[in-house]
Amino acid sequence: MAAAACVFLAPRILAQEREIRVAAAADLKFAMTELAQQFEGQTHDKVSVTYGSSGNFFSQIQNGAPFDLFFSADIEYPKKLEAAGFAEPGTLYEYAVGKIVIWAPYQTPTDLKNQGWNALLSLAVQRIAIANPDHAPYGRAAVAAMQKAGVYEQARFRLVYGENIAQAAQFVQSGNAQIGIIAKSLALSPAMKDGEIWEIPADMYSPIEQGAIVLKSAKNKQGAQKFLDFLKSESGRRVLEKYGFALPNMPKANSAVPSRP
């Protein structure tokens, strides 16, 4: 019976060891899905992704959350984790720079192309969705941009906050808000195709520099590093560009991840 139990459990244990557990900022939802599919097709390793706000993940990781990799929408969070000894040395990597846009479904009677910021002040807009600026980098960028544009004081009473940027996008998509300031990476996804986009000039908010680290507590450090290397490859970078991310001028891997035999 013991031998039979070992035979039964061995594949499960092996699968768990090969699983790569990723904590990812919500702006990566669609890009990360594509990245994981490509990676899994090459290596047959399983990538399990949990999405949320970078600030919440930062707190969870300090309290022992069981992740192998952390992809943050604010590079300061992985930098702080590295300084506190939570990161595998030498793994910190700035993988992208995020962008914000104003997005509205076509049924919202606004003309984003011509109105720009003034669309937020339209009488047809009762609620404006953004990510919670207390722990979401995209929320902080949205507030900073509105302040610089001079519309924040008029718009702030209409703001509704998503726990993360994906939830803010859902608010607009579902009709719970008429317009939103969301990540460009979400606005370009197939799920958001039935809407209008106005890109907010990048000089109106601090760069949304995004960083990743392999965690020191990772159970699958080899797999985590392999997935991070894949992100640096030409294939990985093409996916990030597809979803509107700017790519920092940093060293990248020479090739994609080799397949498992």
C-alpha positions, 0 to 999 in steps of 0.5 A: 500500500505504501508503494502504491501511495508513492506511485500515486503521489509522485506525479502530483509532487513533481507537478507542484515542483514544476509549477511556477507561482506568479504574483502579477500586477493586474495591468498584466492580466492579458499580456501575462496570459499570452506569455504563460501560454507561450512559455508552457508550450515550450517547456511544459512547466505550469505557470500559475498566476494570481493578479492583484495590486502591487501594494497588496502583494508587497505586504503579502510577500513580507508576510510569507505569501507562497509565490516564486515570482513577483511582477510589480507595476511599481519597481519600488516594491521589488526594490524594497523587497530586495533591500529587505532580503526577500529577493533572490540576489541579482534577479531584479529586472525592470521589464516595462514602463506602463501607460495610462489612457482614458477609456469609455465604451462607445455607448457613453456619449463622449467624444474622447478624440476631440474632448480629451480631458474635458470628457471627464467633466461631461454631464453624461459622466457620473462616475469615473473609475480609477485604481485605488491610489493608496496601493495601485501605481496606476491609480497614483498616475491617474490622480497625478495626471488629472491634477496636472491637467487641472481637472482633478478638483472638478472630477474627484467627487465622481471617482470610484476606486477599483481594488486594482487596475483590472477592477477599475477597467471592469467598472467601466466595462460593466457600466458601473462607471461611464468612463475610466483612466486605466492601463493601456495594456488593458484597453488594448485587450480583446475584452475592451475592443468596444470602446474609445481610447484617448492616450494621456501624454506621458509627461503628465505623470511619473513613469510607471516603471515596472519590475520583477524579482525571483523571491528568496522563498521560492520553491521553484527558483529554477523555473522562476528564473527560466520564466523571467529569462523568457520575458527578456527574450524577443518573444517575451518583449514582443508580447509586452509591446503588443499590449502597449508597454514601453520597453526600457533600454535594459539587457535582454536574453539572447534567445527564448527558453529551451524546451524540455526534452 
